[in-house]
Each structure stands twice: as structure tokens, then as C-alpha cells.
Amino acid sequence: MVRLAVDLNRCQGYAQCAFLAPEIFAMHGEEALLYNPEAEEAQREKLAQAVAACPVQAILVDAVDAPAEAVPGAR
């Protein structure tokens, strides 16, 4: 699972994310963005494209839920 957050104060409603990753992002009206804060691992590539395409860099992604043994130095 990949957690994400959108800074809705920064988001200007360009909808590039909704175009590139409609399973995660959707526009409600002309300016309101709806999104799933917990994307599936299979959607990681589309999410990365949406993050890169955001002209105001409003999407923040946190790669989470990696098992402790997969993280170097973790116990």
C-alpha cells in the first residue's frame, strides 16, 4: 500500500492527476479534487506519473508498509 496526501491549499484543479490515475483521483465539479489516500501497490506507476505531472507539486507520496526486514537497519 502507498499512502498519499494532496495539499488542497496548493492544488489548483489542473486535473492532470485525475487524467493519469483515475483509479486514485477524481474531480468533483471543476475545482474540487477527491482522492483515495491509500493507493494499491499495483497503482504505483500511475501514481508516480500523476505526481510528476502535477504543475504545482501538490501530491505527497509516502512509500509505506514495507516489512521491517526489507528496510536496511530496521529491527
N, C-alpha and C positions, 0 to 999 in steps of 0.2 A: 504494500500500500504506500502511496505517496500523498503526503499532506501538502495542501497548498492554501494560500491566502491571497486575496486580492485587496489592495489598498483602494477602497472605493472612493476615497477623497482624491486620489491621484487618477483613477480611471476616468477617461473622457468619453467612453462609449464608442470607440472606433470599431469594435466588434471583430477584430482580427482573431481573437481567441475563439469566439463562437464559430467563426468560419472554419478555423483549422482543427478545432477539437469540440465538435458539437455534443459529444457524449459528456463533456465536463462543463462547458459554458453555454449559456443561452441568454439572449437579450429579451428582456421583458419591456415591451414598448420600444421607444427609440433610445433611451439612455440608461435604463436600469439593467444591471448585469446580475444574473443568477448563476451560481456555480456550485459544484459538488466539492467540498473541502477535502474529501478523501478519495482520490482517484485510484483506480485499479492499476496494478503494475503493468498490465498489458497496454495501458494508455500512455505510458511514459514518453514514448517517441512523439506522439501528437501533442502532449503537454509541453514538451521541450520546444516544439515548433511554435506553439502559441506564446510561450514565454518570450522567445526570441523575436516574435513578430509584434509584440506589444510596443507601440511607439512611445509610451510614457513609462514603461517598465513597472507596471503596477502589480504584476503577478510574482509572488514569492513562493518558492518550492522548497520543501524540506524532505529529503530522502530519509524515510524513517522505517522503523520496524525491521531493521537488519538484525539478525541474531547476534548476540554478543560475541560468539566465536568468529563471526565474519568481520568484526571491527578490530583492527590492529590495536593492541594494548588494552583491550577491554577484558574484564574478568567476569 
